[in-house]
Amino acid sequence: MKQLQVNLPDALAQQVLAAGLWESEALTDLLTAELHRREAAQTFAKLQGLHQATQVALSESQVMEEVKAYRHERLESRS
């Protein structure tokens, strides 16, 4: 397991400690959620670029297929 040292402004550090967010489990959950959010943002940016390049509107079913493919790819990468 990797150990990290972080420098935070005093006010932020106090808020984080008071909220119980400095526990390993809470930090793991927060960082994992942020990584997933960034992955999703990248995927949607790619989809938007594809949409703009083709100038064809995606139907709801096409969007759902892309979302399913993304979720499948994400699950595969975790294994």
Summary of the structure (lengths in Angstrom):
residues: 79
radius of gyration: 18.3
end to end distance: 18.6
largest distance: 50.2
contacts: 138
relative contact order: 0.06
helix: 75%
strand: 0%
